Amino acid sequence: MRSAVQAGVSRMEGFGLTGFSDEELYAIHTSTLEVLEYTGLKIESQEALEIFSKGGARVDFKTKVVKIPQYLVEEALSSAPSVLMLAGRNPKNDLVLGGKRVGFINFGEGVSIIDPYTKEYRKTTKQDVADITRFCDAMDQMDAVLRPVAPQDIHPSVAVVHNAEVIFNNTSKHVFIGVEGGRNFKKVLKMAAAIAGGEEKLRDRPLFSCNICPTSPLQIVSHASEVIIEGARAGIPVNMLSMGMSGATSAITLAGTLVTHNCEVLGGIVLSQLTSKGAPVLYGSSTTIMDMKNMTAPVGSPELGMINAGVAKLAQYYNLPSWVAGG
């Protein structure tokens, strides 16, 4: 099992960023509860709507708007695990998340690359996925592997399955991957179960986690809901990864963006816990700003660091393991 350093421990050394007091975090939390209960989330999946309705949320099946009362949010936060063990094919690469533990991972999912041999700027391929995965596997600084690039020489309808196949075969570390819907999730699950020795062994030692992205502002589309539901049933960790853009799909203020972000993440966690109480989840973020001049979402901007410092504090506030993007 890989050992982990810790962040945010009170000592007279190191560097940290504290953007919000406990009172300000509470204000973001209460604002989030207000939005979830009185504005709600748009949920496209019919199965997800039925799960929310059966669980006690107020569901308008015509508009697909789900309004989640405060007690459901609090119950979901209470039942979601505060510590996760993310298994690697090699147990020495098992990764424990929770509290103030810190691990590092590569970024993804790139669609173009500068060829290391020809220096040509070209689209990424399945072979690139294999090569970069092996590179990440060899780096001690990387605690897990995120699907690094897109295999654009594979048909989009099955690309995520090929992605999983080539990543599983080129790393002994835990794998984070997007699977884009329940059908592909089941295919990737079958692959991982074959590696683990069966679905029950995979449940005990999950070799992969799924990233799902709500659609800001305040929507969870069908394929994301499907992965949340199937992941909860199979015991596979699901990373609720909001990708709001401050000034575009969320408020221009840091606190306002975090409220939108928080609503989307907590809405996914509620769905997960209503599906299977105790299902493993991560509080995720790739939320950043909108560059008004170039109309881009700059990952690596100073504001992204500020947002993610707030995200990490919110995850600690809820006693949930977190996952944040950087550049």
C-alpha positions in Angstrom: 0.0 0.0 0.0 1.3 3.4 -0.9 2.0 5.8 2.0 0.5 9.3 1.8 1.7 12.7 2.8 -0.8 15.1 4.5 -2.0 18.6 3.7 -3.4 21.3 6.0 -1.9 20.0 9.2 -1.2 22.8 11.6 2.5 23.3 11.7 5.0 26.1 11.3 6.3 25.0 7.9 5.0 24.5 4.4 2.5 26.6 2.4 -1.3 26.6 2.3 -4.3 28.6 1.2 -7.3 29.1 3.5 -10.0 31.0 1.5 -13.0 30.4 3.8 -13.6 30.4 7.5 -15.9 27.7 9.1 -18.7 30.2 9.2 -18.3 31.0 5.5 -18.3 27.3 4.6 -21.5 27.0 6.6 -23.0 29.9 4.6 -22.1 28.1 1.4 -23.6 24.9 2.8 -26.9 26.5 3.8 -27.1 28.3 0.4 -26.6 25.0 -1.3 -29.4 23.4 0.7 -31.7 26.3 -0.2 -30.9 25.9 -4.0 -31.4 22.1 -3.9 -34.7 22.3 -2.1 -36.3 25.3 -3.8 -34.7 25.5 -7.2 -33.6 21.9 -7.7 -31.6 20.0 -10.3 -32.6 18.9 -13.8 -32.2 15.1 -14.0 -32.7 13.6 -17.4 -32.6 9.9 -16.5 -36.1 8.3 -15.9 -34.6 5.7 -13.6 -32.8 8.4 -11.6 -36.1 10.4 -11.3 -37.8 7.4 -9.9 -35.0 6.7 -7.4 -35.2 10.4 -6.2 -39.0 10.2 -6.0 -39.0 6.9 -4.0 -36.3 8.3 -1.7 -38.4 11.4 -0.7 -37.4 14.1 -3.1 -40.1 16.2 -4.9 -39.9 15.2 -8.6 -41.7 16.9 -11.5 -41.6 14.1 -14.1 -42.7 16.5 -16.8 -40.0 19.1 -16.4 -37.5 16.5 -14.9 -36.7 18.9 -12.0 -35.8 17.3 -8.7 -36.1 19.3 -5.5 -34.1 17.7 -2.7 -35.1 18.4 0.9 -32.4 19.2 3.4 -32.8 15.9 5.4 -32.0 13.8 2.3 -28.8 15.8 1.7 -27.8 15.3 5.4 -28.6 11.6 5.3 -26.5 11.1 2.1 -23.5 12.9 3.6 -23.8 10.8 6.8 -23.9 7.5 4.8 -21.2 8.3 2.2 -17.8 6.7 3.3 -15.3 9.2 4.7 -12.3 7.0 3.7 -11.8 5.0 0.5 -9.3 2.4 -0.4 -8.6 2.5 -4.2 -6.9 -0.8 -5.1 -4.2 -1.3 -7.6 -3.5 -4.6 -9.5 -0.3 -4.6 -7.4 -1.3 -4.2 -3.7 1.8 -2.0 -3.1 -0.1 0.6 -5.2 -3.2 0.6 -3.1 -4.2 4.2 -2.4 -6.2 5.4 0.6 -8.1 8.7 0.3 -9.7 10.6 3.1 -9.1 13.2 5.8 -6.1 15.3 4.8 -4.2 12.6 2.8 -2.8 13.8 -0.5 -2.1 11.8 -3.7 -1.2 12.9 -7.2 -2.4 11.8 -10.6 -1.9 12.8 -14.2 -4.3 15.0 -16.1 -6.7 14.1 -18.9 -8.3 13.7 -21.4 -6.1 15.2 -24.1 -7.2 15.1 -27.8 -4.0 16.2 -29.5 -0.3 15.5 -28.8 3.1 16.6 -30.1 4.5 13.3 -31.4 7.7 12.5 -29.4 9.5 11.2 -32.5 8.2 13.3 -35.5 7.3 16.5 -33.5 4.1 16.5 -35.5 1.0 18.0 -33.7 -1.6 15.3 -34.3 -4.7 13.7 -32.9 -4.2 11.1 -30.1 -4.5 7.3 -30.7 -5.0 4.1 -28.7 -1.3 3.5 -28.9 -0.7 6.9 -27.2 -3.0 5.8 -24.4 -0.9 2.8 -23.8 2.4 4.7 -24.0 1.4 7.5 -21.6 -0.2 5.0 -19.2 3.1 3.0 -19.0 4.9 6.3 -18.4 2.5 7.2 -15.5 2.9 3.7 -14.1 6.6 4.1 -14.0 6.5 7.4 -12.1 6.6 7.0 -8.3 5.1 10.5 -8.0 1.9 9.3 -9.6 -0.3 7.5 -7.1 -3.0 6.5 -9.7 -3.6 6.8 -13.4 -6.3 8.9 -15.1 -7.2 8.1 -18.7 -4.6 10.4 -20.2 -5.7 10.9 -23.8 -8.6 10.0 -26.1 -8.1 7.1 -28.6 -9.4 9.0 -31.6 -8.6 6.2 -34.0 -11.4 4.2 -32.4 -15.1 4.8 -33.1 -16.5 7.2 -30.4 -19.3 4.8 -29.4 -16.8 2.2 -28.1 -13.7 4.4 -27.5 -14.1 4.3 -23.7 -14.1 0.5 -23.7 -10.9 0.4 -25.7 -9.5 3.1 -23.3 -10.2 0.9 -20.3 -8.7 -2.2 -22.0 -5.4 -0.6 -22.9 -5.1 1.2 -19.5 -5.8 -1.9 -17.5 -3.1 -3.7 -19.5 -0.4 -1.0 -18.9 -0.6 -0.1 -15.3 -0.6 -1.8 -11.9 -2.0 1.3 -10.2 -5.6 2.3 -9.6 -7.4 3.6 -12.7 -9.8 6.6 -13.0 -11.8 6.5 -16.2 -14.9 8.1 -17.7 -17.3 5.4 -19.2 -20.1 7.6 -20.6 -23.2 5.6 -19.7 -24.5 2.5 -18.1 -23.9 0.2 -21.1 -20.2 1.0 -21.3 -19.9 0.9 -17.5 -21.0 -2.7 -17.5 -18.5 -3.6 -20.2 -15.6 -2.0 -18.2 -16.9 -3.6 -15.0 -16.8 -7.0 -16.7 -13.1 -6.4 -17.7 -12.1 -5.3 -14.2 -14.0 -8.2 -12.6 -12.0 -10.6 -14.8 -8.8 -9.0 -13.6 -9.9 -9.1 -9.9 -11.2 -12.6 -10.0 -14.9 -11.9 -9.9 -17.3 -9.0 -9.1 -17.3 -9.7 -5.3 -13.5 -9.5 -5.2 -13.7 -6.3 -7.3 -16.2 -4.9 -4.8 -13.7 -5.6 -2.0 -10.8 -4.2 -4.0 -12.1 -1.8 -6.6 -9.4 -1.5 -9.3 -11.1 1.5 -11.1 -13.2 4.5 -10.3 -15.5 6.4 -12.7 -15.5 10.2 -13.3 -18.9 11.7 -14.0 -19.5 15.4 -14.9 -22.7 17.2 -14.1 -23.7 19.8 -16.8 -23.5 23.2 -15.3 -25.6 24.9 -14.2 -27.5 22.4 -12.1 -28.1 19.4 -14.5 -27.1 15.8 -14.4 -27.6 14.2 -17.9 -28.7 10.6 -18.5 -25.3 9.0 -19.1 -23.9 10.5 -15.9 -26.9 9.4 -13.8 -26.5 5.9 -15.3 -22.9 5.6 -14.1 -23.8 7.0 -10.6 -26.5 4.3 -10.3 -24.5 1.4 -11.7 -21.4 2.4 -9.8 -23.4 2.5 -6.5 -24.8 -1.0 -7.2 -21.4 -2.5 -8.0 -19.5 -0.8 -5.2 -17.3 1.1 -7.7 -16.2 4.6 -6.5 -17.8 7.4 -8.5 -16.1 10.8 -8.6 -18.7 13.6 -8.9 -16.6 16.0 -10.9 -18.3 19.4 -11.4 -16.9 21.5 -14.3 -18.6 24.8 -13.7 -17.1 28.0 -15.3 -17.1 31.0 -13.1 -18.6 33.9 -15.1 -20.2 31.6 -17.7 -22.1 28.6 -16.3 -21.8 29.8 -12.7 -21.7 33.0 -10.8 -18.7 35.3 -11.3 -18.0 35.3 -7.5 -15.9 32.5 -5.9 -18.5 31.8 -3.3 -21.4 31.8 -5.9 -19.5 29.4 -8.1 -18.9 27.1 -5.1 -22.6 27.0 -4.4 -23.4 25.9 -7.9 -20.6 23.4 -7.8 -21.7 22.1 -4.4 -25.3 21.6 -5.6 -24.2 19.5 -8.5 -21.8 17.3 -6.5 -24.2 16.8 -3.6 -27.0 16.1 -5.9 -25.0 13.2 -7.4 -24.0 12.0 -4.0 -27.7 11.9 -2.9 -28.5 9.8 -6.0 -25.7 7.5 -5.2 -26.7 7.0 -1.6 -30.4 6.6 -2.4 -29.4 3.8 -4.9 -27.2 2.0 -2.4 -26.5 3.4 1.1 -22.8 3.6 1.8 -21.8 3.6 -1.9 -18.2 5.0 -2.4 -18.0 8.5 -3.8 -15.5 11.3 -4.2 -16.1 15.0 -4.0 -14.6 16.1 -7.3 -13.8 19.3 -9.1 -12.5 20.6 -12.4 -14.3 23.9 -11.9 -12.5 27.0 -13.2 -13.2 30.4 -14.7 -14.2 31.5 -18.1 -11.5 33.6 -19.8 -13.7 36.4 -21.1 -11.1 37.6 -23.7 -10.3 34.3 -25.3 -13.5 32.4 -24.4 -11.7 29.5 -23.0 -11.7 27.6 -19.7 -8.1 27.9 -18.5 -7.1 24.9 -16.3 -4.1 26.2 -14.5 -5.3 29.7 -13.9 -4.8 31.2 -10.4 -8.5 31.3 -9.9 -8.7 27.5 -10.4 -6.3 27.1 -7.5 -8.5 29.4 -5.4 -11.6 27.5 -6.4 -10.0 24.1 -5.6 -8.8 25.3 -2.3 -12.4 26.0 -1.5 -13.5 22.7 -2.9 -11.0 20.8 -0.7 -12.2 22.7 2.4 -15.8 21.8 1.5 -14.9 18.1 1.1 -13.2 18.2 4.5 -16.2 20.1 5.9 -18.4 17.1 4.8 -15.7 14.5 5.8 -15.5 13.2 2.2 -12.5 12.3 0.1 -11.8 14.9 -2.6 -10.4 15.0 -6.1 -9.4 18.4 -7.6 -7.9 19.4 -11.0 -4.7 21.4 -11.4 -2.4 22.5 -14.1 
